[in-house]
Amino acid sequence: MSNKASISKDAIAQIFLEARTYNAWQKKDIPETLLSELYDLCKMAPTGANCQPMRVFFIHSAEAKAKLKPCLSEGNVEKTMAAPVTALIAMDVEFYEHLPFLFPHTDAKSWFEGNEQAISDTASLNTALQAAYFIMAARSLGLDCGPMGGFNKDKTDVAFLSETSYKSVLLVNLGYGDTKDLFDRAPRFDFDN
């Protein structure tokens, strides 16, 4: 039986209540050790049959940013070029090949082999779940995030993922946000809606 205490109100505020989607960034680098710590947290997200289809590529060098720039929607170029790091969140459409290691309890690989619908549904749902954990983990480590879907996935796949079984899903700008371009917080539905 588990009886865990709630995390602190300050932690809840940092992760949920005060966290925002940032469009402007301070000129402050993110250490590689922090990116490693971020990955080590987000990999703990629950996924179906522990399939873990998310793959993360941290784009931060000038060369990598130059490769990403033509893949971006016009409105996302400036903020992405200014972000210290952009995380390319991708899904591995051959995730099931790793199930003998990740889910050794049974032959889960056979559930997916040759079943394109199950592969697509499982990879999409579980990568989205892991991406949400990625954002929460980043916020818990003091990073700000700017998640975006405004990019050409086919171009991004060619530029970064052509030698893999991975497909682009989401971009998340990471860094230390500058409040100068923050919109007012948009409304949310209440519990009773």
Disulfide bonds with the S-S distance in Angstrom:
none
